[in-house]
């Protein structure tokens, strides 16, 4: 596992955790969708590099 893959996976999990927090706080849907997409893309890129 390369270092960049670990960073991308960690970033993806962090962003997806942020989505959960933002949903609980009642943030605007656009922010939640954007953060979710960024998290999913980062997680997928990290998993593809493994």
C-alpha positions in Angstrom: 0.0 0.0 0.0 1.5 3.3 -1.1 1.5 6.4 1.0 -0.8 8.3 -1.4 -3.4 5.5 -1.3 -3.5 5.7 2.5 -3.9 9.5 2.4 -6.7 9.3 -0.2 -8.5 6.6 1.9 -8.2 8.6 5.1 -9.3 11.8 3.4 -12.3 10.0 1.9 -13.4 8.6 5.2 -12.9 12.0 6.9 -15.1 13.7 4.3 -17.8 11.1 4.5 -17.8 11.5 8.3 -18.2 15.2 7.7 -21.3 14.5 5.6 -22.9 12.6 8.6 -22.1 15.6 10.8 -23.5 18.1 8.3 -26.7 16.1 7.9 -27.2 16.2 11.7 -26.6 19.9 11.8 -29.1 20.6 9.0 -26.6 22.2 6.5 -27.8 23.0 3.0 -28.3 20.0 0.7 -25.8 21.4 -1.9 -22.9 21.4 0.6 -23.8 17.8 1.7 -24.0 16.5 -1.9 -20.7 18.2 -2.8 -18.9 16.9 0.2 -20.3 13.4 -0.3 -19.2 13.3 -3.9 -15.7 14.5 -3.0 -15.4 11.9 -0.2 -16.6 9.1 -2.5 -14.2 10.1 -5.3 -11.3 10.3 -2.9 -12.1 7.0 -1.3 -12.5 5.3 -4.7 -9.2 6.7 -5.9 -7.4 5.5 -2.8 -8.9 2.0 -3.2 -8.0 1.8 -6.9 -4.3 2.7 -6.0 -4.1 -0.1 -3.5 
